[in-house]
Amino acid sequence: MQTKRTMKNRECHLCDAAIFKGEQYGQKSVSLGKTCKWSADQRPTDEIPDSAWSDYRIKVDICSGCAA
């Protein structure tokens, strides 16, 4: 995983270690579930099809030890 130098203090998502300013860290995308692409007005009254759902992902910080 490619790492970069942090400009602020962070916390590792995997091991909860502190990542201090100036240290190397990486970022990883984590899925938090699914969201519906349709607005409330466009949704059918019956079951929503699988094509209307998309993954909800966020980037989390990872220390250089966990990134290796």
BELNOR-V823447 format. One record per residue. N is the residue number from 1. RES is the residue in one letter. PHI is phi in whole degrees, 0 to 359 (* if undefined). NEAR is the number of other ideal C-beta (glycine too) atoms within 12 Angstrom. Layout:
# BELNOR-V823447
N & RES & PHI & NEAR
N & RES & PHI & NEAR
This chain:
# BELNOR-V823447
1 & M & * & 18
2 & Q & 284 & 13
3 & T & 245 & 20
4 & K & 219 & 18
5 & R & 272 & 16
6 & T & 278 & 23
7 & M & 258 & 12
8 & K & 213 & 14
9 & N & 287 & 16
10 & R & 224 & 27
11 & E & 227 & 20
12 & C & 291 & 26
13 & H & 287 & 22
14 & L & 274 & 22
15 & C & 246 & 16
16 & D & 59 & 14
17 & A & 280 & 20
18 & A & 283 & 17
19 & I & 247 & 32
20 & F & 275 & 18
21 & K & 305 & 13
22 & G & 97 & 14
23 & E & 274 & 25
24 & Q & 278 & 24
25 & Y & 209 & 35
26 & G & 236 & 27
27 & Q & 233 & 26
28 & K & 228 & 21
29 & S & 269 & 16
30 & V & 238 & 16
31 & S & 276 & 15
32 & L & 253 & 13
33 & G & 138 & 12
34 & K & 233 & 15
35 & T & 237 & 16
36 & C & 269 & 20
37 & K & 284 & 17
38 & W & 275 & 15
39 & S & 282 & 10
40 & A & 296 & 10
41 & D & 286 & 7
42 & Q & 270 & 12
43 & R & 290 & 15
44 & P & 286 & 12
45 & T & 284 & 8
46 & D & 268 & 6
47 & E & 295 & 10
48 & I & 279 & 19
49 & P & 291 & 13
50 & D & 298 & 10
51 & S & 291 & 10
52 & A & 273 & 16
53 & W & 259 & 17
54 & S & 224 & 16
55 & D & 290 & 14
56 & Y & 256 & 14
57 & R & 236 & 15
58 & I & 229 & 15
59 & K & 266 & 15
60 & V & 240 & 24
61 & D & 273 & 32
62 & I & 228 & 31
63 & C & 291 & 29
64 & S & 294 & 26
65 & G & 293 & 18
66 & C & 283 & 23
67 & A & 285 & 24
68 & A & 281 & 13
